[in-house]
Amino acid sequence: MFKLKSLNLKSMKSLHRKKFNRRDFIKGSSLAAAGFIIVPRYVLGGNGFISPSDKLNIAAVGAGGRGAGVINEMYKEGLNNIVALCDVDDRQSANTYNKHPNAPKYKDFRVMLDKQKDIDAITVAIPDHSHAVVALSAMASGKHVYVEKPLAHDVYEVRMMTEMARKNKLATQMGNQGASGAGTWQTVKWIESGVIGEITNVHCWTNRPIWPQGIPTPTEKHPIPAELDWNLWLGPSKMRDYNSGYLPFKWRGWWDFGTGALGDMACHIVDVVVRSIKLGHPDSVEASVTEQYVADFKEAIFDDSCPMACKVVFHFPDRGTGLPPVKLTWYDGGILPDRPAELGPDDPMGSWDGGVIFEGTKGKIMTECYGNNPVLLPKSLMEENAAPSDETPVKDGHYQSWVNACKGGEPAVSNFDISGPLSEIILMGNLAIRSFGIRELKPGRKYGDWAPFNYPGRKQLMWDGANMKITNFDEANQFVKREYREGWNLPV
């Protein structure tokens, strides 16, 4: 019969000081040979548990561009182990490969997941269209995930990612770094303390796109660079010929790959709004987008490419005491909201790349992009209240807070329970943008007639958030969930 023993606190502190990790303890302790031992979880752990004293074994899907920046932050000062690198383009990833020569290299993330068993967590910093298939595959195999914004390409994918993370009890984080910044939390504090009263109107804007949008689909087939696996880069998107107009970086402006200016920047800019005034699902959305006219005065709406600029209006219902209905308006492509009357003629409005204006019953708050440098308007409110604080509850920074969560610490500040609903709001806005271009012939008219089209997409779209469905214009629901190329279905 086995003899049951336990270790007292003094013994456990001694073990911890000697930096015994869970592997050393199980392998080498003479106590283990004596029988079953009751030990704290931080020493022994359970399935998937990582001791706080261990370094996290991180694999990166996406090693060039933004992926390189994420890897640098995760590895900073040797805080974590980079145990595998995966990228479909050796040109983009070359510098990262050189910095981590001992990490195995892969082009197909599926091969990496199947072959390498020492991975604790995975970062996903690749084009939007492949976020979900990679992240869901990683979570299905029990890996914690850090995913760049937006979480996925469409609303359905985000919902599946949020639900899987919750079901599998995994540590997650979205790469909207402003969520960890002091400016965001100062704004939350001001709003929750009622400094500007009840908020009914919010304006958010960005200078993006800073890549080509509103352009026709390339027709020329270019040679595929030897370093690029074009088939793997396309991933779940339909097959098309390679053209240098798609990458690097320019993929953001194509609906098959990116999510436009709204998808790129709103997770940074709208985060502070969702946090501070507790936004849930919008109940409706409407959009207007730029249109172009080409030779012979013909209207040109390029369905494959995101628009050059747009305005999207979200309507949110009453959320309870002190949280009345809110209208949130998004502007991009150089379109701006009206300038607050409280600003002087030379005062800056937001920052060069965007900002937010909250309109309350007692005043306004204006922030820069990423929630930085919030100010109260009129300026007398700044004098009446304490100076803005530089404090943030995220003590170790946006990246390390996720690492801490992977080791059993507090949930990361932008975990999927928070960033999932935020991403859904933003990607739901793309339903309205894309629906704007839907056209149908007017009764009794034919192509070639002057102005022969109805534009059913130019309406207010009513949204059933719980069921992810537009209820008054079924054509828009084609953008809730896309079709996947054979062999790339989601693991849900």
Secondary structure as UniProt FT lines:
FT   STRAND          5..6
FT   HELIX           9..17
FT   TURN            18..19
FT   HELIX           22..28
FT   TURN            30..31
FT   HELIX           32..34
FT   STRAND          37..38
FT   TURN            41..43
FT   TURN            47..48
FT   TURN            52..53
FT   STRAND          57..61
FT   HELIX           66..75
FT   HELIX           76..78
FT   STRAND          81..86
FT   HELIX           90..99
FT   TURN            101..102
FT   STRAND          105..106
FT   HELIX           109..115
FT   STRAND          121..124
FT   HELIX           128..130
FT   HELIX           131..140
FT   TURN            141..142
FT   STRAND          144..148
FT   HELIX           155..167
FT   TURN            168..169
FT   STRAND          172..175
FT   HELIX           177..180
FT   HELIX           182..192
FT   TURN            193..196
FT   STRAND          199..206
FT   TURN            226..227
FT   HELIX           230..234
FT   TURN            235..236
FT   TURN            244..245
FT   HELIX           250..253
FT   TURN            255..257
FT   HELIX           260..269
FT   HELIX           271..277
FT   STRAND          284..289
FT   STRAND          292..294
FT   HELIX           295..297
FT   STRAND          298..300
FT   TURN            303..304
FT   STRAND          310..316
FT   TURN            321..322
FT   STRAND          326..332
FT   TURN            333..334
FT   TURN            341..342
FT   TURN            345..346
FT   TURN            352..353
FT   STRAND          354..360
FT   STRAND          364..368
FT   HELIX           369..371
FT   STRAND          375..377
FT   HELIX           379..384
FT   TURN            395..396
FT   HELIX           397..406
FT   TURN            407..408
FT   TURN            413..414
FT   HELIX           416..435
FT   TURN            436..437
FT   STRAND          440..441
FT   TURN            443..444
FT   TURN            447..448
FT   STRAND          453..454
FT   TURN            456..457
FT   STRAND          461..464
FT   TURN            465..468
FT   STRAND          469..470
FT   HELIX           474..479
FT   TURN            486..487
//
